[in-house]
Amino acid sequence: MEAIGEIAKRHRLLVIEDAAQAHGAAIACPSGSPLGRHGASGDRKVGTMGVAGCFSTQSSKNLASGEGGVLVTDDDAFLDRARRVRAFGEDVKPGDEASYDIERALDGDRAYDSATMGWMYRPTELSCALARSQLRRLDSWNEAARRNAAHLSARLAELPGVEPVTVPAGRTGSIHKYRVRFDATKVGVDAEPLVVRAALVQALRAEGVEAVLWQTVPVPGQTLFRQRVGYGHGVPWDRAPGVDYDLSRFPETLRLLEGSIVLFSQTYPIACQPLELCEAYAEAFARVWKSLPDVVRGGARDGR
């Protein structure tokens, strides 16, 4: 973020953080750090390092309200602009509440006047109320996720070729997804990562572990970018026909997706699990990993 901020400053750009899944994550900032608040030391939360930060409150997120999101900013002008974008380009102000009457909840005296282009991005009042109530639980939810992740990572790190979730020094993670990378060659398995991944998931599920893939295709590999059909025709690609989405240009992304799995799922996230279950997952993972040559051979024989 420090490097991005420097680039933005040079080119007079605004930085808007996509912190959709990172509620509560933070970085420790020493005194004088460009990321510190007014040069002071202390933790700086994600979403507060640019002119604005955006968080998702979709049902699988650490701060969930069913669907929707939250925008945070300390820039009044940006906030006014965001309000217009949210509601048909209209100037919606907090002062409009003064004329609100609960007995006539759908009426009001503010004129419909679009000052700019805008959309209908208003969440429902029920979703907002749920998000506010969930906000009070966010710290304890994140702490449970960190506790479970730390315990599981300490156990999995003992296995050769297994790279569990780690949090660098000076950082505070939110642990939304618990992704485990693997290198099967470290235990004598010479097979394609996709073959190992399929066998690993199958064996872990047989052990009762909630093991999922969650995402298997890089963004440039999705249908939209393969067919380049936007807005009913070729926009924006017909304005830049030389854009190349050859997946061989993204080797690290492919390596990550093909050589990793996710433990716990969106329906059963890591944060709300007892520590005993994390220990059971660690034991099950160790059993499968130590038998990986047989596991992969068995999966190959079954055609999986």
Buried (B, 14 or more C-beta within 10 A) or exposed (E): BEEEBEEBEEEEEEBBBEBBBBBBBBBBBEEEBEBBEEEEEEBBBBBBBBBBBBBBBBEBBBBBBEEBBBBBBEEEEBBEBBBBBBBBBBBBEEEEEEEEEEEEEEEEEEEEEEEEEBEEEEBEEEBBEBBEEBBEEBEEBBEBBBBBBBBBBEBBEEBEBBBBBEBEEEEBBBBBBBBBBBBBEEBEBEBEBEBBBBBBBBBBBEBEBBBBEEEEEBEBBEEEBEEBEEEEEEEEBEEEEEEEBEBEEBEEBBEBBBBBBBBBBBEEBBBEBEEEBBBBBBEBBBEBBEEBBEBBEBBEEEEE
